[in-house]
Amino acid sequence: MKLGIVGLPNVGKSTLFNSLTKAGAESANYPFCTIDPNIGIVPVPDERLKVLTDLYHSEKTTPAMIEFVDIAGLVKGASKGEGLGNQFLSNIREVDAIVHVVRCFENSNIIHVDGSIDPMRDIETINLELIFSDIEILERRIARASKGARNDKSLAKEVELLKRLKEHLEEGRLAKSFVTEDEDELGWIAEYNLLTGKPVIYAANVSEDDLADDGASNAFVGRVQEYARKEGAEVFVICAQIEQEIAELDDDEKKMFLEDLGLKESGLEKLIRASYSLLGLISYLTAGPQESRAWTIKRGTKAPQAAGKIHSDFERGFIRAEIVNYDNLVACGSYNAAREKGLVRSEGKEYVVRDGDVILFRFNV
């Protein structure tokens, strides 16, 4: 899974990136301190893996991974060359979802590029820059496709779509709100990889005081949540500064620190939960003496395609999947004990994999 982090300068974007990835991207109280796209790869916390590693005495534990791409703070006019952000927008065209960091805290020591705190204005500024960037992509496509459209019906149909889509964006609307049921058009739109067509997770960055009630008493957070509901986006409340402090601690210290703050989970865990929910993802597990590992797949994936995540040969030569539910396996204490109780099932090609399935794939190539 790949997530792109965007936001205005000085909203806590790079601080959040640092804490999520421990990558040490420079962060400072002035715009554009992130002038190269920072990339960090982070393991997905999953307590089930440690249990399986102990159960199987696995030599290696491999969690699922998330890649974060952090780009320079965008400002109004970025698409026309203002600031530094626009030159890095291409770096997030390939991401699965966008994490949009929104400032929801007052602090006179940290300047805001627009001079005041207003999450709705900030969201609109970023959305407009993403829209302008998408329009630029569509204009280039129109110029290219128009040349051959006169003698090619399919190309002519695509040009017509491109123009309708461009008009939609020019009205200030996002690509994700463009409606079509035409299969060709849906295929083309997916190809364009438009930024405003991507799922969004809003990271409402609050002060430490607002963390305990998860931002419930913060009016700025309320506005972001209301906006996200209408857009079908996810929101999670975070204090980037606290996250950075948490990032320096080991697991035991982290747990105590979170408890002292009255928190059940870190910002990274909140973000991962929001990402999996938004993108419809789940994890299945494989375990053995060599390795215990988590694999991320789309909800609704059938067994052969899930096997293909491990290796294409597993999918090509799929025979069956031997499956035991994680909770049942742990309760029984071993795979053999679970099998004796009839809790290991043999499933075929139509089986839809569930979160927490521990799977042994049988295949023959």
C-alpha positions in Angstrom: 0.0 0.0 0.0 1.3 3.4 -1.0 0.1 6.7 0.6 0.9 10.2 -0.4 1.0 12.9 2.3 -0.1 16.4 1.2 -0.9 19.7 3.0 -0.1 23.4 3.2 3.3 24.4 4.6 3.5 24.4 8.5 0.5 22.2 9.1 2.6 19.4 10.6 3.0 17.4 7.5 6.7 16.6 7.7 6.5 16.2 11.5 3.8 13.6 10.9 5.9 11.9 8.2 8.9 11.8 10.5 7.0 10.2 13.3 5.3 7.7 11.0 8.5 6.6 9.2 11.3 7.7 11.7 12.9 8.8 8.4 14.2 12.1 9.8 12.9 14.3 7.1 13.8 17.9 7.9 11.0 19.8 9.5 11.2 23.5 10.6 9.0 26.5 11.2 9.3 27.9 7.6 7.7 26.8 4.4 9.3 24.4 1.9 11.8 22.7 4.2 10.9 19.5 2.5 12.3 20.1 -1.0 12.7 16.5 -2.1 9.9 14.0 -1.9 10.7 11.9 1.2 9.8 8.3 1.0 9.5 6.0 4.0 8.5 2.4 4.3 6.7 1.4 7.5 5.7 -2.0 8.8 2.0 -2.5 9.6 1.7 -3.2 13.4 0.0 -6.6 13.8 0.1 -8.4 17.1 -1.0 -11.6 15.5 2.4 -12.0 13.8 4.3 -12.1 17.1 1.9 -14.8 18.4 2.3 -16.9 15.3 6.1 -16.4 15.3 6.2 -17.8 18.9 3.7 -20.6 18.1 5.7 -21.8 15.1 9.2 -20.8 16.4 9.6 -18.9 13.0 13.1 -17.8 12.1 11.7 -14.6 10.5 8.7 -12.3 11.0 7.6 -10.2 8.0 4.7 -7.7 8.5 2.7 -6.1 5.7 4.3 -2.7 4.6 3.1 0.8 3.8 5.0 3.2 1.7 4.6 6.9 2.6 5.5 9.7 0.1 5.8 13.2 1.6 5.9 16.1 -0.8 6.7 19.8 -0.3 4.0 21.9 1.2 1.6 23.1 -1.5 0.5 26.8 -1.6 -2.1 28.7 -3.5 -0.8 29.0 -7.1 1.4 25.9 -6.9 0.0 24.7 -10.2 1.2 28.0 -11.8 4.7 27.7 -10.3 4.2 29.3 -6.9 6.2 27.6 -4.1 7.7 24.2 -4.7 4.8 21.8 -4.3 3.6 21.4 -7.9 6.9 19.9 -9.2 6.4 17.0 -6.8 2.7 16.3 -7.5 3.8 13.7 -10.1 5.3 11.7 -7.2 1.9 11.0 -5.7 0.1 10.1 -9.0 0.9 6.4 -8.3 -0.3 6.3 -4.6 -3.4 4.3 -3.6 -4.7 7.1 -1.4 -3.9 10.6 -0.3 -3.3 11.6 3.4 -4.3 15.3 3.6 -2.9 16.9 6.8 -5.1 19.7 8.0 -4.1 22.1 10.8 -6.7 22.2 13.6 -4.6 23.8 16.3 -3.8 27.4 17.3 -0.1 28.3 18.0 1.2 31.8 17.6 4.8 30.4 17.4 4.1 28.5 14.2 3.1 30.7 11.4 0.3 29.8 9.0 0.9 30.7 5.3 -2.5 32.4 5.2 -2.2 34.1 8.5 -5.1 32.3 10.3 -6.4 28.8 11.1 -9.3 27.7 8.8 -9.3 24.0 7.8 -12.0 24.4 5.2 -10.1 27.1 3.4 -6.9 25.0 3.6 -8.7 21.9 2.2 -10.1 24.0 -0.6 -6.7 25.5 -1.5 -5.1 22.0 -1.7 -8.1 20.6 -3.7 -7.9 23.4 -6.2 -4.2 22.8 -6.7 -4.9 19.1 -7.3 -7.7 20.0 -9.7 -5.4 22.3 -11.7 -2.8 19.6 -11.9 -5.4 17.1 -13.2 -6.7 19.7 -15.7 -3.1 20.0 -17.1 -3.0 16.2 -17.5 -6.3 16.2 -19.3 -5.3 19.0 -21.6 -2.2 17.1 -22.7 -4.3 14.0 -23.3 -6.9 16.0 -25.4 -4.1 17.6 -27.5 -2.6 14.1 -28.2 -5.9 12.2 -28.8 -7.5 14.9 -30.9 -4.9 14.3 -33.7 -6.2 10.8 -34.5 -9.8 11.2 -33.4 -11.1 12.1 -36.8 -10.4 8.6 -38.2 -10.9 6.6 -35.0 -14.3 6.2 -33.3 -12.8 4.9 -30.0 -10.4 7.9 -29.9 -13.2 10.3 -30.7 -15.3 8.9 -27.8 -12.3 9.3 -25.5 -11.8 12.9 -26.5 -15.4 13.6 -25.8 -15.0 12.1 -22.3 -11.8 14.0 -21.7 -13.6 17.3 -22.5 -16.6 16.4 -20.2 -14.2 15.5 -17.4 -12.2 18.7 -17.9 -15.4 20.8 -17.7 -16.3 18.9 -14.5 -13.0 19.9 -12.9 -13.2 23.4 -14.2 -16.4 23.8 -12.1 -14.3 23.1 -9.0 -15.5 19.6 -8.6 -13.3 16.5 -7.9 -12.8 13.7 -10.4 -14.2 11.2 -7.9 -17.6 13.0 -8.2 -17.7 12.5 -12.0 -20.5 10.0 -12.8 -20.4 7.5 -15.7 -21.6 3.9 -16.0 -19.9 3.4 -19.4 -17.3 0.6 -19.1 -14.9 2.2 -21.7 -15.1 5.6 -19.9 -14.5 4.0 -16.5 -11.4 2.2 -17.9 -10.0 5.4 -19.4 -10.6 7.4 -16.2 -8.7 4.7 -14.2 -5.8 5.0 -16.7 -5.5 8.8 -16.2 -4.6 8.3 -12.5 -6.1 11.7 -11.5 -5.2 13.0 -8.1 -8.7 14.2 -7.4 -10.0 10.7 -8.2 -8.1 9.1 -5.3 -9.5 8.2 -1.9 -8.6 10.7 0.8 -7.9 10.4 4.5 -7.9 13.6 6.4 -5.3 13.9 9.3 -6.7 16.5 11.6 -3.6 17.7 13.4 -4.6 19.0 16.9 -2.8 20.1 20.1 -2.0 17.6 22.8 -5.0 19.0 24.9 -7.4 17.9 22.2 -6.1 14.3 21.9 -7.8 12.8 25.0 -11.4 13.2 23.6 -10.2 12.5 20.0 -10.8 16.1 19.0 -14.5 16.0 20.0 -14.3 19.4 21.6 -12.3 21.0 18.8 -14.7 22.9 16.4 -12.1 22.7 13.6 -12.1 18.9 13.7 -15.9 18.9 13.7 -15.9 20.8 10.4 -13.3 18.5 8.8 -15.4 15.5 9.9 -18.6 17.0 8.4 -16.8 17.8 5.1 -15.3 14.3 5.0 -18.7 12.6 5.5 -20.1 14.3 2.5 -17.1 13.4 0.4 -17.0 9.7 1.6 -13.5 10.3 3.1 -12.0 9.0 6.3 -10.7 11.3 9.2 -8.4 10.5 12.0 -7.3 12.9 14.8 -3.6 13.2 15.5 -1.1 15.3 17.3 2.0 15.2 15.1 4.2 16.6 17.8 3.2 13.8 20.2 3.6 11.2 17.5 7.2 12.4 17.0 7.8 11.9 20.7 6.2 8.4 20.5 8.4 7.5 17.6 11.5 7.8 19.8 10.3 5.2 22.3 10.5 1.4 22.4 7.3 -0.6 22.5 6.9 -0.8 26.3 7.6 2.9 26.8 5.2 3.7 23.9 2.4 1.7 25.6 3.0 3.5 28.9 3.2 6.9 27.2 -0.1 6.3 25.4 -1.8 5.1 28.6 -0.6 8.3 30.4 -2.3 10.3 27.6 -5.5 8.3 27.8 -5.0 6.9 24.3 -5.6 3.3 23.1 -3.5 3.5 19.9 -0.9 5.6 18.2 -1.5 7.9 15.2 0.1 5.3 12.9 -2.3 2.6 14.0 -5.3 5.1 13.5 -4.0 5.9 10.0 -3.6 2.2 9.1 -7.1 1.4 10.3 -8.5 4.4 8.3 -6.5 3.3 5.2 -7.6 -0.3 5.3 -11.2 0.8 5.9 -11.1 3.3 3.0 -9.4 1.0 0.5 -11.3 -2.1 1.6 -8.2 -4.0 2.6 -7.7 -7.0 4.9 -4.7 -9.1 5.9 -4.3 -12.9 5.7 -1.4 -14.7 7.4 1.0 -17.5 6.6 3.1 -19.2 9.2 5.8 -21.8 9.5 9.2 -22.6 11.0 10.9 -20.4 8.3 8.6 -17.3 8.4 5.4 -15.8 9.8 4.0 -13.2 7.4 1.1 -10.9 6.8 -0.2 -10.3 3.3 -2.5 -7.3 2.4 -5.3 -8.0 -0.1 -8.6 -6.4 -1.2 -11.7 -7.5 0.7 -13.5 -10.0 -1.5 -10.3 -11.6 -3.0 -10.7 -15.3 -3.8 -8.1 -17.9 -2.7 -6.1 -18.3 -6.0 -5.7 -14.5 -6.3 -4.6 -14.2 -2.7 -2.1 -17.0 -3.3 -0.8 -14.9 -6.3 0.3 -12.2 -3.8 3.0 -14.7 -2.7 4.0 -15.8 -6.1 2.3 -16.0 -9.6 3.1 -19.8 -9.6 0.8 -20.2 -6.5 -2.1 -18.7 -8.4 -1.3 -20.5 -11.7 -1.0 -23.9 -10.1 -3.6 -23.4 -7.3 -5.1 -26.7 -6.1 -6.6 -25.8 -2.7 -6.1 -23.7 0.4 -5.9 -25.2 3.9 -7.3 -22.6 6.2 -7.6 -22.1 10.0 -9.0 -19.0 11.6 -6.3 -17.2 13.6 -8.3 -17.2 16.9 -9.1 -20.9 16.6 -5.4 -21.7 15.9 -4.2 -19.7 19.0 -6.9 -21.2 21.2 -5.9 -24.8 20.1 -2.2 -24.0 20.6 -1.0 -25.7 17.4 -2.0 -26.4 13.8 -2.3 -30.2 14.5 -4.6 -29.6 17.5 -6.8 -27.4 15.4 -6.9 -30.0 12.6 -7.9 -32.8 15.2 -10.8 -30.6 16.3 -11.9 -30.2 12.7 -11.1 -26.5 12.6 -8.8 -26.7 9.5 -10.8 -26.4 6.3 -9.9 -27.3 2.8 -11.2 -24.6 0.4 -11.2 -24.3 -3.4 -11.0 -21.6 -6.1 -14.3 -19.9 -5.1 -13.4 -19.3 -1.5 -13.3 -15.6 -0.5 -10.4 -15.0 1.9 -11.2 -13.4 5.3 -9.2 -11.2 7.5 -7.2 -13.3 10.0 -7.3 -16.5 7.9 -4.0 -18.4 8.4 -3.5 -20.2 5.1 -1.3 -23.0 3.6 -1.6 -23.0 -0.1 -1.3 -26.3 -2.1 -0.3 -25.8 -5.7 1.3 -27.6 -8.6 3.1 -26.1 -11.6 
